[in-house]
Amino acid sequence: MAQYDTVSSAGIGARAAQIDAGLRAHMNKVYSTMSIGMLITFAAAWAISNLAVTSDPSAAVGAIREGTYLTDFGYAIYGSPLKWVIMFAPLAFVFGFGAAMNRMSAAGVQLVFFAFAATMGLSISSIFLIYTGMSIIQVFLITAIAFAGLSIWGYVTKKDISGWGSFLIMGVIGILVASVVNIFLGSGIMQLAISCLGVLIFAGLTAYDTQNIKNTYIEHAQHGDQEWLSKAAISGALSLYLDFINMFMFMLQLFGNRE
């Protein structure tokens, strides 16, 4: 009996070690996929913003400020009705991504995620025209430090924060509706309140999503469905990517220096 218990305990220990090693690999894939998505987004945003402006008045169709003018391409994406399509394209992409993910392969899901990251780059490219380059870098670094701390806490904490989910999602819906309304109102005070709440909500979501990714892996690792786990890693990367981007954008609105 003692020998059986020893063998049984050894088997459980080996299985736990295997799951732990698998979890580390899973989280590494989540963060690496998210990082590649971030690189694509900011590279696309920078490249598009450079195509959108010129210093030559003879080639311009509109002026942003003295010495900086919009090209035909810039006017199309920032000044024409197409800007509304570009503004809401990432939101439509996210809903479509969720609906189609189960029908796609892991490789297809990853490709769609990278396409979404490029679309997000197009959507936020105007930040390079609105804010100084130095303030964008500074806010990005502050966001990265805050994100890392929150994500680590969400990973290591023993506290169950799954109950935060419904309140945080309600908060996201609330600030989304308020942001759309404020596009037409143009209230500075309302925008300040939205930005402050947005930072808090996406800070909470960073910790919540990290813990959720970890728990989801542990719950499903024993089934050994590698295709499902691969898609789950990309889905987790998307969640954390959205948390970072939104927290960055709200912090930029609060602390960024405008041109």
Order of alpha helices (4+ residues) and beta strands (2+ residues): alpha-beta-beta-beta-alpha-alpha-alpha-alpha-alpha-alpha-alpha-alpha
